[in-house]
Amino acid sequence: MARKILIFLIVVPLLVSCLSRKSDRKSVKATRITSFQQPEIVRSTIISPDGITLKQTFNNVNGTCVLELKGEMIELKQERMASGIKYSNQHYIYTNWHGETRLLKDGKLIFSHDE
């Protein structure tokens, strides 16, 4: 009997924790970021507070990213980071760290979004 109670006290909190994390993920998707994922390709769309849409396609196999901003297609190459992500080319730098997304063109901020 004591063994059943001990198992119950361990299993129930784990289940509750998993369920609450799952509902947290759904609430994030319901905000401004919508993601569609395959193992090697991740597509998402972010809408900035001023209504600007940034479409993103990440190729995790090739380490590349294609962004679409105001009809312009921007191809970037992944750079290694200790934390967060960074993609760049000779004119653009795209970063995402702790839910803060930034896109700079020639050093000037042209898109930002904070979760």
C-alpha positions as CSV (number, residue, x, y, z in Angstrom):
1,M,0.0,0.0,0.0
2,A,2.8,2.4,0.9
3,R,4.5,1.6,-2.4
4,K,1.4,2.5,-4.4
5,I,1.1,5.8,-2.5
6,L,4.8,6.6,-3.2
7,I,4.3,5.8,-6.9
8,F,1.2,7.9,-7.0
9,L,3.1,10.8,-5.4
10,I,5.8,10.6,-8.0
11,V,3.7,10.0,-11.1
12,V,0.9,12.6,-10.6
13,P,3.2,15.6,-10.3
14,L,5.1,14.5,-13.4
15,L,1.9,14.2,-15.4
16,V,0.7,17.6,-14.2
17,S,4.0,19.2,-15.1
18,C,4.0,17.7,-18.6
19,L,0.4,18.8,-19.2
20,S,1.0,22.3,-18.1
21,R,4.1,22.6,-20.3
22,K,2.1,21.4,-23.3
23,S,-0.6,24.1,-22.7
24,D,2.2,26.7,-22.3
25,R,3.5,25.8,-25.8
26,K,0.0,26.1,-27.3
27,S,-0.4,29.6,-25.8
28,V,3.0,30.7,-27.3
29,K,1.8,29.5,-30.8
30,A,-1.4,31.4,-30.3
31,T,0.5,34.7,-30.0
32,R,2.5,36.2,-32.8
33,I,4.6,33.2,-33.8
34,T,3.2,30.3,-35.9
35,S,5.6,27.4,-36.6
36,F,5.3,24.5,-39.0
37,Q,8.1,22.0,-38.4
38,Q,9.6,19.0,-40.2
39,P,12.8,17.5,-38.9
40,E,15.1,19.4,-41.2
41,I,13.0,22.4,-42.2
42,V,11.3,24.8,-39.8
43,R,9.0,27.5,-41.1
44,S,7.5,30.3,-39.0
45,T,6.0,33.7,-39.3
46,I,6.5,36.6,-36.9
47,I,4.4,39.8,-36.9
48,S,6.0,42.8,-35.2
49,P,4.0,45.1,-33.0
50,D,3.6,47.6,-35.8
51,G,2.2,44.9,-38.1
52,I,5.2,44.0,-40.3
53,T,5.4,40.3,-41.2
54,L,8.6,38.3,-41.3
55,K,8.4,34.9,-42.8
56,Q,11.3,32.5,-41.9
57,T,12.4,29.2,-43.4
58,F,15.3,27.5,-41.5
59,N,17.1,24.6,-43.1
60,N,18.8,22.8,-40.2
61,V,20.7,20.4,-42.5
62,N,22.4,23.1,-44.6
63,G,22.6,25.7,-41.8
64,T,20.8,28.3,-43.8
65,C,17.8,30.6,-43.4
66,V,15.6,32.4,-45.9
67,L,13.7,35.4,-44.7
68,E,10.9,37.2,-46.5
69,L,10.4,40.8,-45.4
70,K,8.2,43.2,-47.4
71,G,8.5,41.0,-50.5
72,E,12.3,40.8,-50.3
73,M,13.9,37.4,-50.0
74,I,17.0,37.4,-47.8
75,E,19.3,34.3,-47.7
76,L,21.5,33.9,-44.7
77,K,24.1,31.4,-43.4
78,Q,24.1,30.2,-39.8
79,E,26.9,31.2,-37.4
80,R,27.7,29.2,-34.3
81,M,26.5,30.8,-31.0
82,A,26.8,29.6,-27.4
83,S,23.2,30.8,-26.8
84,G,20.5,31.8,-29.2
85,I,20.7,31.8,-33.0
86,K,22.5,34.0,-35.5
87,Y,22.4,34.0,-39.3
88,S,24.1,36.6,-41.5
89,N,25.4,37.6,-44.9
90,Q,27.4,40.6,-46.0
91,H,24.4,43.0,-45.4
92,Y,22.1,41.4,-42.9
93,I,22.3,40.0,-39.4
94,Y,19.4,38.0,-37.9
95,T,19.4,37.0,-34.2
96,N,17.0,35.4,-31.8
97,W,17.9,35.2,-28.2
98,H,15.5,34.6,-25.3
99,G,12.5,35.4,-27.5
100,E,14.0,38.6,-28.8
101,T,14.1,38.6,-32.6
102,R,16.2,41.2,-34.4
103,L,17.0,41.8,-38.1
104,L,19.6,44.4,-39.0
105,K,20.6,45.6,-42.5
106,D,24.0,47.3,-42.8
107,G,23.9,47.8,-39.0
108,K,20.4,49.4,-38.9
109,L,17.6,47.7,-37.1
110,I,14.8,47.0,-39.7
111,F,12.7,44.4,-37.8
112,S,12.2,43.5,-34.1
113,H,9.9,41.4,-32.1
114,D,9.9,40.4,-28.4
115,E,7.8,37.6,-27.1
